[in-house]
Amino acid sequence: MNWYLLAAIPVLGLLVLVHEFGHFIAAKWAGIRVEEFGLGLPPRIFGVRKRDTGGWEVVWLAGKGAEESDYLARMQSGPDAPVHHTIYSLNFLPIGGFVRMPGENGEIHDEDGNYDAGSFAAKSAGKRLIVLVAGVVMNVILAMVLFTVAYSPAVGQRDFQPVIATVSPNSPAATAGLQPGDTITSINGQDVQVFSQVQYAVQNALATIKDTGSNASVPIHLVVIHKGASSPTNITVAARLHPPAGQGAFGVTRTLLTKVITVPLWEAPIKGVQQTVTSIQQYVQGIVQIVTGQVKPQVAGPVGIVRITGEVAQTVPDQGWWPILSLTSILSLSLAVMNILPFPALDGGRIVLVLIEVLRGGKRLRPEREGLINLIGMAALLTLMVVITISDVTHW
């Protein structure tokens, strides 16, 4: 067994925990009663919550007694009413998490048609929007923090130096005059410190052109220093959209020389924010390209993410903590972007329903209709997850 695969447990657990914690603290702020804060999806393994008399109690499995006392807490009022305490639970399916609040689908709790005062449904549209968006905000904040740590002097980014090792004969690089040992110092006007910056710049440039066949290419402007030279040279290379196998867009390979990139401590938060913004822009651009048919979707499910996380974790002994911190940040932003999409059952879909309510002058959808919309969305998401998981397992 590849024990590095276990790295996915703390990585994915952290992402879900932070996301749901955002909903949790926003709900508490809004005065919403949180019945359960769960890591993983039900059925419940066990949970803990405070006792009215002090201390904590364990709630096992479905916790029938817990649900009964929750019902009493909702239906009774006055100084003798039982105090509701949130259940903090661990659940069987390790593919997500949840914050359970009464009235999430607009349910009405008494015969007079009044909302439970402590329910999600009883709160104003503004407060409900804040609760719904809080999970995404927390994932973005987590990415900023992790990128900041990654860029700090304590960690730093270990990457390959932008030095060319080989040049394929008759390739655009050979035609342009690139040579083994050349150091790339700038690409399309942007300074280059590591080779991955060259790769990203080429990918972004190729994403802007139309696929006109085998000759599709885009000019890339480089500043290089030839091996043994003291002054830079300007070179323009045609990056190919469909290069021969094993050659890449230019027809060059990099050396195995590495370097650690760090920034001053005061600058690390700035870099963290910049990297977060850049990553979000890349995600949005990728979604637009998929929707418009410019590129084919390449989606990884839980199994694929576990495999990728395990592969990245293996690089930590050689490359330090940068790869795993960077991957966790990217996954956190991926979770944020996917959750904010206007699809039923996702945070974005629920936000759309609240916005529709606002546009209708406060008139809400019937609870059963809102519940049905979210149920259909959840069924579609679970079906998609199963399909992606089968694909991940097949291509492991």
N, C-alpha and C positions, 0 to 999 in steps of 0.2 A: 504493500500500500504506500502511496505517495503521501507522507504525513504533512507535506506542505499544503495539501488540499484543505486541511483543517483551519488554515488561515482565513478561509472564507467565513467561518463562524463568527469571529469577532468583527470582521469587516462588515458583513451584511447586518449583523446584530446591531452594530453601532449606527448604521444608516437608518434602520427602522426605528431604533430607540429614539434617536434625535428627532426624526420626523414626527412620530407619535407624541413625543414630549412637547413639541410645538403646539399640537392640537390640545394637549392636556393643560398646559399652563394658560393658553388663551381661553379655554373653557372655564377654568377656575377664575380667571380675571372677569369673565363675562357673567359669573354667577350661575353657571350651568353645573348641574350635578353629574359628576363623572362616575358611572357605575362600575366600570372596569377599565383598567389600563393593561393591555395584553401584548406580550411579545410572542410572535407566531400566531397562527390562526387556529380557532377551536377545532376539535374539542380540547377542553382545558386539562392540563396535567395536574397542576395545583396552583393555588394563589394564596396570598396573605392579605389581611386587612386588620385595621385596628378594631379592638373591642370597645363597646360603650363604657365598660368598667375599667378600661386601661389595658395596656399590653396588646399583643397581636394574636390572631387566630389563623389557622391554616384552612383554606377552602379547597377540598379535593374534587377532581373531575368536574362534573357539571355544577356541583355545589348547590343542590336543591334548597338547602337551608338558607343559602345566601340570597337566592332569588326571592324566596318567601319574605325574608326580612327587608329586602329592597322594596318589595311591593308594599309592606306595612309602612315603611318610611315615606313612601309617596302618598299613601292614602290617609295617613294620620297627621294631625297638626296639633300645635299646642306644646306646652312645656313637658308633657309626658310622652310625646312622640319619640320613637327611636331615632337616633342620629345616624344618618347615612355615612358609611365609610367606603371609600374606593377599594375595589379588589385589584391587587397587582398580581397578574397571572403569567404563567409560562404555559404555552399551548403546544399541541402535538405537531402541527404543520409549520415547519421553520421557513416560511416563505413570505412573511410579512408581519404585520402587527395591527393593532386597532385601539381606538379609544371609544368605549361604548357609552353613549349618552342617551337619555330618554328623548323621544321626539325628533329623532334624526330625519325621519320621513314625514314630519308634520303631524304625527299622531295627536289626537285629542284624548285627554285622560279622564274626563268626568261627563256625566249625563247631561250637563248643561252646555256642553260644547266648549268648555274652557281648557286652555292649555295648562299643563302642570307648570307651576311657576318656576321650577328649577330645571325645566327641560330646554333642549336646544330650540324647539319650535316656538317657545314663549318669548324668545329674545328678538330684539330688533334686527332688521336686515343688515345693518352695519356691523353689529356684534357677530352675527352668524358668518358674514364674509370674513371678518378677522379670524375667527376660529378655523374656517376652512382653508385660508391661505397661510396660516401659521406654520403648518408642517413644511410646506415648500420653502418658506422663509428660513426656517431652521436648517434645512439641508443646504441652502445657499451659504448661510453663515458658517456651517461646519466646513464646507469646501474652502471658504476664505481662511479659516483658522488653520486647516491642514496645509494649504498651500503656503501660508505664512511660515509655519514651522519648517516646511520642506525647504524654503528659500533661506532660512536663517543660518547663521554661521555654525550652529550646532549640528545641522544636517547637510545642507547643500545638495546640489544636483550633480551627480556623476554621470557624465555622458561622453560620447566619442568625440574626439577633436575633429574639426572640419578639414581633415587632410585626406587627399585622394590617394588610394593605394594602387588601383589599376584602372586603365582606360581601354575599353573594348575597341578593337580595330573597326574602322568605318562607322563608328558611332557618332552622334552629334558632338559629343565631348571631344573626340579625336579630330573631327572636322574643325571645331572651334579653337583648337590649340591647347586644350587642357592636357596636363602631363602628370604622371605619378609623382607624388611628393608635393603637389600644389596645395596651398592652404587657402581655403575660401574665407574671405574676410567680410564680404557683403553680398547680399542677394536682393535684387530689386530695390536697392536703396536702403535695406535694413541690415544693421550690423549683425554679424554671425559670430557666435562663441562656440557653438557645438553643432555637430552634424545633423541632429534632429531638426534644427531650425531650417536647414536647407531642404530636408524632406517635407516639412510642413509647408514651406513656401511654394515648393513645386506642386504639391497636392492642391493647394488653394488656387494656384494659377491654372492648373489643368481643369479644375471644377468650373471655370468660367467660360470654357470654350465648348463649341458644339462638336459632337462626334461625327466627323466627316469621313471616317474610314481609317485605313492603315496609315495614312499620311497626316492625320490630325496632330497638331503640335502647337506650342505656344513659346514665344521667345522669352528667355530668362536672362537677366543682366547680372553678371557676376563681377566681383572684384577679387582677384586672386594674387597671391605672391608665389611665383615659381620657386621651386627648390633651389636654394643658393642665391636667390635674387634679394635685393634690398628694397626695391620699389614695387608697388602694386601694378597690376595690369588689368585693364577692362576687357571682359570677354562676354559675348552674347552666345548663348547655347539654346538650341531648339529642344524643348522638353517634349518627348513623344507620349501621346495618350495610349498607344498600343505598341510598346517596345517589344523586341524579341525576348523570349524567355530567358530569365537570369541576367538581363542587362540593366533594367531600370530605365527611367525616363531619359537620363543623360547617357548612360553607358559607362558609369564609373562605379567603383566600390570604395569604401572608406577603410582606413587603417584601424587597428585595434587599440590605438593610443587613446587614453581617456584623460579627463580632467574634471575637477570638482568646481562647480560654479556656485558661489555664495554672494550675498549682498550684505551690506551693513545691517545691523539689527533694526535700526530705525526705518530702513527701506523695505524690510521684509514684508510688513503689512501692505505696503503699496503694491509690491509685486504680487502678493497674494490676491488682492482685489483685482488687479489687472489680469492675472491668469484666470480668475473666476469669470470675469466678464468675457474674455476671449473664448473660453470653453463654452459658455452659454451661447455666444454668437455662432460658434461652430455647430453646436447641436441644432439650433434653430435653422441654420443654413442646410444642414443635413436633412432635416425633416421636410423642408421646402423642396429640396431636390428629389426626395423620395415621392412626395405627393405629386410633383410635376412630371415624374417619370424620367428625370435626368440620370438617376442612379438606381440600382436595384437595392432593396432593403437588406441589410445584414444585421439581424437581430439575435442577441443571445439571451436565453432564458436562465433560470436559476442554475441549471447544470452547466451551461456554458460559462456563466460568471464564476462558478466554483472552480472550473478548470483554469480560466484565465487568472484568477486570484492565486491559485496554487503555483502557476508558472511564474508569476511576478514575485511571489514570496520566495521562490528559490534563488532569485537574484540578490536578495538582501545581503547575504554574506559577502558578495563581491562588490555590489554597487551601493550598499548602505540602505538607509530608510527612504530615500527619495522615491524609488519606484512604487512601493506599497502606499506611501502617503499620497502620491500623485494619483494612483489608481483609485484609492478610497475617495479622494476629492472628486474625481471624474464620475465615479458611480453615484456619489451623492448628488451631483448636478444632474445626472441622468435621471435619477429618481424624482428630482424636483421638476424637471422639464416634462417628464412623462405624466406626472400627477396633475400638472396644471393644464394639460390638454382638455378641451371641452368634450370629454367623452363620459357618458353615464357611468356612475359608480365611482369615478375618479374625483378628486377634489375639484378639478376644473369643471367637470360636469355638474357637480352640486353648486358651484359658484354661478354657473349659467342659469340654473333654476332660480336662484335667489335674485339674480339680475332681471330675469323675466318677471318675477314678482314685483320688483321695484318699478319696471316699465309699465306694469298693469295697475299701478297705483296702489300697491299693497295687496292685491288679490292673489291668493296663493292657489297652486294646484291642489286638487283633492289629495289627501294623504295616500289613498290607495293607488292613485295614478302616479304620484311621485315615487312611491315604493316600487311599483311595477317597472318604471323607467330604470331605476337603479338596479333592480333585480335582473332585468334583461342585459344591462351593461355589464354587471358582474358575471353573468353566465357567458357572455361573449369574451370577456377578458380571461376567464378560466379556461375556456375552450382554446383560445389563442395560446395560453400558457402551456397547455397540454401538447399542442402541435409543435410549438417551439422546443419544448423539452424533448419530445421524440426526435426532433431533428438534431438537437445537441447530442443526445445519446448515440444516435446513428453515426455522427461525424466525430465522435470523441477520438 
